[in-house]
Amino acid sequence: MRDLSTFKGCPAPQPVRLEGRFVVVEPYDRAAHLEALWNGLGGMAINSLLTYFTQPDFNGIEDFDTWLAAVQKGGWVTEVFRDKETGKIVGMANYMRPDPANGVVEIGGVAHGPAMSRSPLSTEAHYLLARHVFDDLGYRRYEWKCHNENEPSKVTAKRYGFSFEGVFRQHMLSKGKNRDTAWFSMIDSEWPLIRAAFEAWLSPENFDEAGRQRRRLEDLRAELASSDP
C-alpha cells in the first residue's frame, strides 16, 4: 500500500496532449475543434448520443459552443479524440471535479462519436487518460459516474476496469427529471494490473488481419489477476 504519511497532494489536471497508436488525445481549442467535434458527434444527432447528459438538448452548434464554454469555465478540462488514420475528431472526455489535495479526479462528459464504434479508438483514448492521471500526476482515485439508467456507460466502465461502488439516489436533476447516479472507480493500487491489461489488449498481436480483437480486455485482466501472486 502507498505510504500517505508524506502525501502532499497532486497537481490539478491541465490540458494535455497524449498520443497512442490509434488515437491522439488533445486539448479542446474552440477555433480548431468546435465544428469538427460537433460534426464528429453527429451534428444535430448529438442529442440522441448525449441522452444522459444533464444539460437540455442542443438546438444547434451555438448551444453546444455555449455549453462547452460554461463547463470549461466551471473547471472541466476538455480533451478531444483524433483518429490518427483519418485525422478526424471523433469524440471527447473531460477531467472533472479534481480534488488534488486528496488525489481524486473524475473522467466524465464522455462522448464517443459514430467513428469510434467497434474500433480500438475509445479503449486507447481511455487508457491514455487513465495513464496520465496515475503515472504522470500521481492520483490515488479515478472516478466514473453516470445516470443509473445508462446501461452502455456502466458496461463500458466495467470493461475498462472501473469497479462499481453503488448508486447515489436522487443525486441530481437531469433534463428536468430525477437522476440516480451510478459510481465507479479505479484506485492506484489496482492501476498496474489494469494498465498491463490495456497494454496487452492494445498490442498489435491482439488484432487479426481484419483488425478484430483476438482476446477481450476483461479476459486479459482476469488472467493477469489470477497469475498475480
C-alpha positions as CSV (number, residue, x, y, z in Angstrom):
1,M,0.0,0.0,0.0
2,R,1.0,3.6,-0.6
3,D,2.6,5.4,2.3
4,L,0.5,8.5,2.7
5,S,2.3,10.0,5.7
6,T,4.2,12.4,3.4
7,F,1.5,12.7,0.7
8,K,1.3,16.4,-0.4
9,G,-1.4,16.2,-2.9
10,C,-1.3,16.1,-6.7
11,P,-1.1,18.7,-9.5
12,A,-4.5,19.7,-10.8
13,P,-5.1,18.3,-14.3
14,Q,-4.2,20.6,-17.1
15,P,-4.9,20.4,-20.9
16,V,-2.6,17.7,-22.2
17,R,-1.7,16.0,-25.5
18,L,-1.4,12.2,-25.3
19,E,-0.6,10.1,-28.3
20,G,-1.2,6.4,-28.9
21,R,-1.0,4.0,-31.8
22,F,-4.6,4.7,-32.9
23,V,-5.7,8.0,-31.4
24,V,-4.4,11.4,-30.2
25,V,-6.0,12.9,-27.2
26,E,-5.6,16.7,-27.4
27,P,-6.8,19.8,-25.5
28,Y,-10.0,21.2,-26.8
29,D,-9.5,24.5,-28.6
30,R,-12.6,26.3,-29.8
31,A,-11.2,27.7,-33.0
32,A,-9.6,24.4,-34.1
33,H,-12.2,21.9,-32.7
34,L,-15.7,23.2,-32.3
35,E,-17.1,22.5,-35.7
36,A,-15.0,19.3,-36.1
37,L,-16.2,18.0,-32.7
38,W,-19.8,18.9,-33.5
39,N,-19.7,17.0,-36.7
40,G,-17.8,14.1,-35.2
41,L,-20.5,13.7,-32.6
42,G,-23.2,13.6,-35.4
43,G,-24.3,17.2,-35.7
44,M,-27.9,17.5,-34.6
45,A,-27.9,13.8,-33.9
46,I,-25.8,14.7,-30.9
47,N,-28.9,14.9,-28.7
48,S,-29.6,11.2,-29.1
49,L,-25.9,10.4,-28.3
50,L,-26.0,12.6,-25.2
51,T,-29.3,11.4,-23.9
52,Y,-27.9,11.0,-20.4
53,F,-26.1,14.3,-20.2
54,T,-27.7,16.7,-17.7
55,Q,-27.9,19.8,-19.9
56,P,-31.0,20.4,-22.1
57,D,-30.9,19.3,-25.7
58,F,-28.9,21.4,-28.0
59,N,-30.7,23.4,-30.7
60,G,-27.6,23.7,-32.8
61,I,-23.8,24.2,-32.7
62,E,-24.2,27.6,-30.9
63,D,-25.8,25.8,-27.9
64,F,-23.1,23.2,-27.9
65,D,-20.5,26.0,-28.0
66,T,-22.1,27.8,-25.1
67,W,-22.2,24.6,-23.1
68,L,-18.6,23.8,-23.7
69,A,-17.5,27.3,-22.7
70,A,-19.6,27.0,-19.5
71,V,-18.2,23.7,-18.4
72,Q,-14.7,24.7,-19.1
73,K,-15.2,27.9,-17.1
74,G,-16.5,25.7,-14.3
75,G,-13.3,23.8,-14.2
76,W,-13.7,20.9,-16.6
77,V,-10.6,20.1,-18.7
78,T,-12.0,19.1,-22.1
79,E,-10.0,16.7,-24.2
80,V,-10.9,15.6,-27.8
81,F,-10.0,12.4,-29.6
82,R,-8.4,12.5,-33.0
83,D,-8.4,9.4,-35.2
84,K,-4.8,9.1,-36.3
85,E,-5.7,7.2,-39.5
86,T,-8.3,9.8,-40.8
87,G,-7.2,12.9,-38.9
88,K,-10.8,13.5,-37.8
89,I,-12.1,14.5,-34.4
90,V,-14.3,11.6,-33.2
91,G,-15.1,12.1,-29.5
92,M,-14.3,13.8,-26.2
93,A,-14.0,13.4,-22.5
94,N,-13.4,15.7,-19.6
95,Y,-11.3,15.7,-16.4
96,M,-13.9,16.8,-13.9
97,R,-14.2,17.8,-10.2
98,P,-10.5,17.5,-9.4
99,D,-9.6,17.1,-5.7
100,P,-5.8,17.5,-5.9
101,A,-5.4,17.6,-2.1
102,N,-6.8,14.1,-1.8
103,G,-5.6,12.8,-5.2
104,V,-9.1,12.2,-6.7
105,V,-10.4,13.2,-10.1
106,E,-13.3,12.1,-12.3
107,I,-13.5,11.4,-16.0
108,G,-16.9,12.5,-17.4
109,G,-18.7,14.3,-20.1
110,V,-17.7,11.3,-22.3
111,A,-19.0,11.2,-25.8
112,H,-17.8,8.7,-28.5
113,G,-18.9,9.6,-32.0
114,P,-20.0,7.0,-34.5
115,A,-16.5,6.6,-35.9
116,M,-15.3,5.3,-32.6
117,S,-17.8,2.4,-32.6
118,R,-16.3,-1.1,-32.9
119,S,-12.7,0.2,-33.1
120,P,-9.7,0.4,-30.7
121,L,-10.0,4.2,-30.5
122,S,-12.1,4.5,-27.4
123,T,-10.2,1.9,-25.4
124,E,-6.8,3.5,-26.3
125,A,-8.1,7.0,-25.5
126,H,-9.3,6.0,-22.0
127,Y,-6.1,4.1,-21.4
128,L,-4.1,7.2,-22.2
129,L,-6.3,9.4,-20.0
130,A,-6.0,7.0,-17.1
131,R,-2.3,6.5,-17.5
132,H,-1.8,10.3,-17.4
133,V,-3.8,10.5,-14.1
134,F,-2.0,7.7,-12.3
135,D,1.5,7.7,-13.8
136,D,2.1,11.4,-14.7
137,L,0.0,13.1,-12.0
138,G,0.2,10.6,-9.2
139,Y,-3.6,10.4,-8.4
140,R,-4.9,7.9,-5.9
141,R,-8.5,7.6,-7.2
142,Y,-10.1,7.9,-10.7
143,E,-13.9,8.1,-10.9
144,W,-16.5,7.4,-13.5
145,K,-20.1,8.3,-12.8
146,C,-23.2,8.0,-15.0
147,H,-27.0,8.0,-14.9
148,N,-28.1,4.8,-13.4
149,E,-30.3,4.1,-16.5
150,N,-27.3,4.5,-18.8
151,E,-26.5,0.8,-19.2
152,P,-24.0,1.2,-22.0
153,S,-21.9,3.6,-19.9
154,K,-22.0,1.1,-17.0
155,V,-20.9,-1.7,-19.2
156,T,-18.0,0.4,-20.6
157,A,-16.8,1.5,-17.1
158,K,-16.6,-2.2,-16.0
159,R,-14.9,-3.1,-19.3
160,Y,-12.2,-0.5,-18.7
161,G,-11.5,-1.8,-15.2
162,F,-13.6,0.6,-13.0
163,S,-15.2,-1.1,-10.0
164,F,-18.9,-0.4,-9.3
165,E,-19.4,1.2,-5.9
166,G,-23.1,1.8,-5.6
167,V,-25.9,4.2,-6.6
168,F,-26.4,7.7,-5.2
169,R,-30.2,8.0,-5.2
170,Q,-31.8,11.4,-6.2
171,H,-28.3,12.6,-6.8
172,M,-29.2,15.4,-9.2
173,L,-31.7,16.6,-11.8
174,S,-31.2,15.7,-15.4
175,K,-33.3,17.4,-18.1
176,G,-36.0,18.2,-15.6
177,K,-36.1,14.6,-14.2
178,N,-34.5,12.8,-11.3
179,R,-31.1,11.2,-11.8
180,D,-29.8,8.3,-9.7
181,T,-26.1,8.2,-10.3
182,A,-24.0,5.0,-10.5
183,W,-20.5,5.5,-9.1
184,F,-17.4,3.6,-10.3
185,S,-13.7,4.0,-9.6
186,M,-10.3,2.6,-10.0
187,I,-7.5,3.2,-7.5
188,D,-3.8,3.5,-7.7
189,S,-3.1,0.0,-6.2
190,E,-5.3,-1.5,-9.0
191,W,-3.8,0.5,-11.8
192,P,-0.6,-1.6,-12.5
193,L,-2.8,-4.6,-13.4
194,I,-5.4,-2.6,-15.3
195,R,-2.6,-0.9,-17.2
196,A,-1.0,-4.2,-18.1
197,A,-4.3,-5.5,-19.4
198,F,-4.8,-2.3,-21.5
199,E,-1.4,-2.6,-23.0
200,A,-1.8,-6.3,-23.8
201,W,-5.1,-5.6,-25.4
202,L,-3.7,-2.7,-27.5
203,S,-0.7,-4.7,-28.7
204,P,-0.6,-5.5,-32.4
205,E,-0.5,-9.2,-31.6
206,N,-4.1,-8.9,-30.2
207,F,-5.6,-8.0,-33.6
208,D,-6.1,-10.2,-36.6
209,E,-5.7,-9.2,-40.2
210,A,-9.2,-7.6,-40.3
211,G,-8.4,-5.6,-37.2
212,R,-10.6,-7.7,-34.9
213,Q,-9.6,-8.3,-31.3
214,R,-8.3,-11.8,-30.5
215,R,-8.8,-11.5,-26.8
216,R,-11.2,-9.4,-24.7
217,L,-9.9,-6.8,-22.3
218,E,-11.9,-8.3,-19.4
219,D,-10.4,-11.7,-20.1
220,L,-6.8,-10.3,-20.2
221,R,-7.4,-8.5,-16.9
222,A,-8.8,-11.6,-15.3
223,E,-5.9,-13.7,-16.4
224,L,-3.4,-11.2,-15.1
225,A,-5.2,-11.1,-11.8
226,S,-5.2,-14.9,-11.4
227,S,-1.5,-15.1,-12.1
228,D,-0.6,-12.3,-9.7
229,P,1.0,-13.8,-6.6
